[in-house]
């Protein structure tokens, strides 16, 4: 049995997104990268059976090979997009973070209507590019989900490291004067984060997104941002000095909190009042 990547034409029936998830070739099962079930399929996501069929073996994830395509040079493309961004102040005003932080995030422009942010693996190699057009978020074809790793945020450091979700939240943390990296989604980039943390046993703080509760196909509820943050904390506990999950005092994420007037001192006060996991 083969697994086929979902697309805009055939989005994931579980999370309704057009990327990252996989569908079995018979259409009877989904491996969703976002919504949990009781069956984890490694880094690919969680298994959801749409039709119970005991004759099928869903344990092995074998993705059907797509038609050959030109391999993207993501480093070259990211630098090209970066040069295209002539008015970073427009993006700065739109999302409420500084031009300096956007520069450190290596923000760019694809000349087709989207802003860009490179994604890296835990060894500092660009493996994909996130695109943002208004509220829509997608990626350059062939991209793999990775880390939003700002310039001057070092692996070999004893400074506290903040981990948040997405490039704009990471930029907000930079505006507050913190060392921060971003993950691609509330459940993604776990192995890349472990590789990033391999040099030092650092103090780590995970910024929790306060998402609205959602329902799984079985009817049970979950909160993607909260559950993903606590799951990441458990995954990295063995390679860090300590870890805490910090919830924004106002707004749904750190960028909204910053827009509502958060200061570095306020964020630290909330963080230090949060227990270790």
C-alpha positions in Angstrom: 0.0 0.0 0.0 1.3 3.5 -0.9 0.7 6.8 0.7 -0.1 9.9 -1.4 0.6 13.5 -0.3 -2.6 15.6 0.0 -3.0 18.7 -2.2 -5.3 21.7 -2.8 -7.4 19.5 -5.0 -7.6 16.7 -2.4 -7.0 18.2 1.1 -6.7 16.2 4.2 -10.3 15.2 5.3 -9.2 15.3 9.0 -7.6 18.8 9.4 -8.8 20.1 6.0 -5.4 21.4 5.1 -3.7 20.9 1.7 -0.2 20.1 2.9 2.0 17.8 5.0 -0.7 15.0 5.5 -0.8 11.7 3.7 -3.7 9.6 2.3 -3.6 5.9 1.6 -4.0 5.0 -2.1 -7.3 3.3 -1.4 -8.6 6.4 0.4 -9.4 4.4 3.6 -6.8 6.0 5.9 -5.2 9.3 6.6 -1.9 10.1 8.4 -2.6 13.6 9.6 0.3 15.8 10.6 -1.8 18.0 12.9 -4.6 16.1 14.6 -3.8 13.4 17.0 -5.2 9.9 17.3 -4.0 6.9 19.4 -1.7 5.7 16.6 1.5 7.7 16.0 3.3 7.1 12.7 6.7 8.6 13.6 7.3 12.1 12.3 4.7 11.7 9.6 1.8 12.3 12.0 -1.2 10.3 13.4 -3.2 7.5 11.7 -6.9 8.0 11.2 -8.8 5.1 9.7 -11.8 6.3 7.6 -12.8 2.7 6.8 -11.9 -0.3 9.1 -10.2 -3.0 7.1 -8.3 -5.6 9.0 -6.6 -6.9 5.8 -4.7 -3.7 5.4 -1.3 -3.1 7.1 -1.1 0.6 8.0 2.1 0.3 10.0 4.5 1.1 7.2 4.6 4.6 5.8 5.7 4.3 2.2 5.0 7.5 0.3 4.4 7.1 -3.4 7.2 8.7 -5.4 6.0 11.9 -7.2 6.9 12.6 -10.7 10.5 13.8 -11.1 10.8 17.5 -10.5 13.7 19.9 -10.6 15.4 19.9 -7.1 15.1 23.4 -5.6 18.2 25.2 -4.4 16.4 26.7 -1.4 19.4 28.7 -0.2 19.7 30.5 -3.6 16.0 31.0 -3.7 15.8 32.4 -0.2 18.6 34.8 -0.9 16.9 35.9 -4.2 13.6 36.5 -2.3 15.5 38.4 0.3 16.9 40.8 -2.3 13.4 41.2 -3.8 12.1 42.7 -0.5 12.5 46.4 -1.1 9.9 47.6 1.5 10.3 45.6 4.7 8.6 48.4 6.5 5.3 47.5 4.8 5.4 44.0 6.2 6.6 45.4 9.5 3.5 47.6 9.9 1.2 44.8 8.7 2.2 42.3 11.4 3.5 44.6 14.1 7.2 43.6 14.4 10.3 45.6 13.7 12.2 45.8 10.4 15.3 44.7 12.3 13.7 41.5 13.5 12.3 40.7 10.0 15.9 41.2 8.7 17.2 38.7 11.2 14.4 36.3 10.1 15.7 36.8 6.5 12.3 37.8 5.3 11.9 38.1 1.5 9.4 38.6 -1.3 8.7 36.1 -4.1 7.5 38.9 -6.6 4.1 37.0 -6.9 2.4 38.5 -3.9 3.8 36.5 -1.0 6.4 37.2 1.7 8.9 34.5 2.4 10.7 33.0 5.4 13.4 30.3 5.0 13.1 27.1 7.1 16.2 25.3 8.3 17.0 21.9 9.7 18.8 21.5 13.0 22.2 21.7 11.2 21.5 25.2 9.8 20.7 24.1 6.2 17.8 25.7 4.4 15.3 22.9 3.5 12.3 24.9 2.6 10.6 28.3 2.3 7.4 29.4 4.0 5.2 31.8 2.0 2.7 34.2 3.5 0.0 36.1 1.5 -2.3 37.9 3.8 -3.7 35.3 6.2 -2.8 32.4 3.8 0.3 30.3 4.7 1.9 27.8 2.4 5.3 26.7 1.1 7.4 26.6 -2.0 7.0 23.3 -3.9 9.4 20.7 -2.5 9.8 22.4 0.8 10.3 20.4 4.0 9.0 21.8 7.3 11.8 23.2 9.5 12.9 25.8 11.9 12.7 29.6 11.6 16.2 30.3 12.8 17.1 34.0 13.1 20.5 35.5 12.4 22.6 35.8 15.6 20.7 33.1 17.5 23.5 30.7 18.4 23.4 26.9 19.1 26.4 27.0 21.3 25.1 29.3 24.0 24.1 29.3 27.7 21.4 31.9 27.1 17.8 30.9 27.7 16.1 29.8 24.4 12.5 30.5 23.6 10.7 28.3 21.1 7.5 29.5 19.5 5.3 28.8 16.6 5.9 30.4 13.2 8.2 33.2 11.9 6.2 36.2 13.0 6.0 35.0 16.6 9.7 34.4 16.5 10.2 38.0 15.3 8.1 39.2 18.2 10.3 37.4 20.6 13.4 39.1 19.0 11.7 42.5 19.5 11.5 41.7 23.2 15.2 41.0 23.3 15.1 37.2 23.6 17.0 34.4 21.8 14.3 32.5 20.0 13.6 30.0 17.2 10.3 29.1 15.6 8.8 25.7 14.7 6.8 25.1 11.5 3.6 24.2 13.3 2.3 23.2 16.7 3.4 19.6 16.2 6.2 20.0 13.8 10.0 20.2 13.7 10.6 18.1 16.9 13.7 16.3 15.5 15.1 19.6 14.1 14.7 21.2 17.6 16.5 18.3 19.2 19.4 18.7 16.7 19.5 22.4 17.4 19.8 21.7 21.2 22.5 19.0 20.9 25.4 21.3 21.9 24.3 22.8 25.3 21.9 21.8 28.1 20.1 25.1 27.9 17.1 26.5 29.8 14.2 26.3 27.3 10.9 28.2 27.4 8.1 27.2 25.0 5.6 29.9 24.2 2.1 28.3 24.1 -0.5 29.5 21.5 -3.9 29.8 23.1 -5.9 28.2 20.2 -9.6 27.6 20.3 -10.5 24.0 21.3 -11.0 21.6 18.4 -12.7 18.2 18.0 -11.1 15.0 16.8 -13.1 12.6 14.5 -13.9 10.5 17.5 -15.5 13.5 19.3 -12.8 14.1 21.9 -11.5 17.6 22.3 -8.0 19.1 22.1 -6.2 22.4 21.9 -3.5 22.3 19.2 -1.2 25.0 20.6 -1.3 23.9 24.2 -1.1 20.1 23.5 1.7 20.6 20.9 3.8 22.7 23.3 3.5 20.2 26.2 4.3 17.3 23.9 7.4 19.1 22.7 8.5 19.8 26.3 8.3 16.0 27.1 10.3 15.2 23.9 13.2 17.6 24.7 13.4 17.2 28.5 16.3 14.8 28.2 18.5 17.2 26.3 17.9 20.5 28.2 18.7 21.8 31.6 15.0 22.5 32.2 11.9 23.4 30.3 8.7 25.5 30.9 5.6 26.1 28.8 4.6 29.8 29.1 1.1 31.1 28.2 0.7 34.7 26.9 -1.0 36.9 29.5 -3.1 38.6 26.8 -4.0 37.6 23.2 -3.7 34.2 21.6 0.1 34.3 21.0 3.2 36.3 21.8 2.8 38.6 18.8 -0.7 39.6 19.9 0.6 40.1 23.4 3.3 42.3 22.1 0.8 44.3 20.1 -1.2 44.8 23.3 1.8 46.3 25.0 3.8 43.4 26.5 7.3 44.3 27.8 10.3 42.1 28.3 9.9 42.4 32.1 6.2 41.3 31.9 7.0 38.3 29.8 9.9 37.3 32.1 7.6 37.7 35.2 5.0 35.3 33.7 7.8 32.9 32.6 9.5 32.8 36.0 6.1 32.3 37.7 5.6 29.1 35.6 6.6 25.8 37.0 9.2 23.5 35.4 8.0 20.4 33.7 
